Amino acid sequence: MIIISASFAVPADRRADIITLCAEHSARSRAEPGCLSHHIHADCENPNRLFFHEEWRDEAAVAAHFALPESGAFVKRLTALVGGRPEIRIYRAEAVSAEDLSSIER
């Protein structure tokens, strides 16, 4: 699985427009093959900071997502609204059960 985390500061006067744009992008992305989860969230400690949490089946699904013209257009619109590109982190991950963690001292 691939996990993507992206965060960015939001100008207060554009917050509603940015949330609408991001929610539309997430809904579209969730319909793509290989998308397991894609959501926009507000930081509870700083409501003018938003972040994406995305889960994808594999690298190929992420590459296909990034290659879509709609994804490129979204990044351009978001960048213009927030005044910069989001900080993006991409991780490879695998599920771990509670039983797998039982050997860890608590």
C-alpha positions as CSV (number, residue, x, y, z in Angstrom):
1,M,0.0,0.0,0.0
2,I,1.1,3.6,-0.6
3,I,0.1,6.3,1.9
4,I,0.3,9.9,0.9
5,S,0.1,12.8,3.4
6,A,0.0,16.4,2.2
7,S,-0.5,19.5,4.3
8,F,-0.8,23.2,3.7
9,A,-1.8,26.5,5.3
10,V,-5.0,28.1,4.2
11,P,-5.7,31.8,4.0
12,A,-8.8,32.4,6.2
13,D,-10.6,34.3,3.4
14,R,-10.2,31.4,1.0
15,R,-10.9,28.5,3.3
16,A,-14.4,27.7,2.1
17,D,-13.3,27.7,-1.6
18,I,-10.3,25.6,-0.8
19,I,-12.3,23.0,1.1
20,T,-14.8,22.8,-1.7
21,L,-12.0,22.3,-4.3
22,C,-10.3,19.7,-2.1
23,A,-13.5,17.8,-1.3
24,E,-14.3,17.6,-5.0
25,H,-10.8,16.3,-5.7
26,S,-11.1,13.7,-3.0
27,A,-14.4,12.5,-4.3
28,R,-13.1,12.2,-7.8
29,S,-10.0,10.4,-6.6
30,R,-11.9,7.8,-4.6
31,A,-13.5,6.7,-7.8
32,E,-10.2,5.9,-9.4
33,P,-8.9,2.3,-9.7
34,G,-6.6,1.5,-6.9
35,C,-7.7,4.3,-4.5
36,L,-8.5,2.8,-1.1
37,S,-9.1,6.1,0.7
38,H,-8.7,9.8,-0.1
39,H,-9.9,12.5,2.3
40,I,-9.2,16.1,3.2
41,H,-9.1,17.0,7.0
42,A,-8.8,20.1,9.1
43,D,-6.1,20.4,11.8
44,C,-8.0,20.5,15.1
45,E,-5.2,22.7,16.6
46,N,-5.0,25.0,13.7
47,P,-8.2,25.3,11.6
48,N,-6.3,27.2,8.9
49,R,-4.2,24.1,8.2
50,L,-5.6,21.3,6.0
51,F,-4.2,18.0,5.1
52,F,-4.9,15.1,2.8
53,H,-4.6,11.4,3.9
54,E,-4.6,9.0,0.9
55,E,-4.2,5.3,0.7
56,W,-3.5,3.6,-2.7
57,R,-3.2,0.0,-3.6
58,D,0.3,0.4,-5.2
59,E,2.7,2.6,-7.0
60,A,1.0,2.1,-10.4
61,A,-2.3,3.4,-9.0
62,V,-0.5,6.5,-7.7
63,A,1.3,7.1,-11.0
64,A,-2.0,6.8,-12.9
65,H,-3.6,9.3,-10.4
66,F,-0.8,11.8,-10.8
67,A,-0.9,11.4,-14.6
68,L,-4.5,12.5,-14.9
69,P,-5.1,16.0,-16.3
70,E,-7.6,16.6,-13.6
71,S,-5.0,15.9,-10.9
72,G,-2.6,18.4,-12.5
73,A,-5.3,21.0,-12.8
74,F,-6.2,20.5,-9.2
75,V,-2.6,21.1,-8.0
76,K,-2.4,24.3,-10.1
77,R,-5.7,25.6,-8.7
78,L,-4.8,24.7,-5.1
79,T,-1.3,26.2,-5.5
80,A,-2.8,29.5,-6.7
81,L,-5.3,29.6,-3.9
82,V,-2.9,28.9,-1.1
83,G,0.1,30.6,-2.5
84,G,2.4,27.6,-2.7
85,R,2.6,23.8,-3.1
86,P,1.5,21.5,-0.3
87,E,4.2,19.6,1.6
88,I,3.8,16.0,0.3
89,R,5.1,12.8,1.9
90,I,4.7,9.4,0.2
91,Y,5.2,6.1,2.1
92,R,5.2,2.4,1.3
93,A,3.3,0.6,4.0
94,E,2.0,-2.8,5.0
95,A,-0.7,-3.7,7.4
96,V,0.3,-4.9,10.9
97,S,-2.0,-6.8,13.2
98,A,-2.2,-6.4,17.0
99,E,-0.9,-9.9,17.2
100,D,2.2,-8.9,15.2
101,L,2.9,-6.2,17.8
102,S,2.4,-8.5,20.8
103,S,6.1,-9.0,21.2
104,I,6.7,-5.3,21.8
105,E,7.0,-4.4,25.4
106,R,4.3,-2.1,26.7
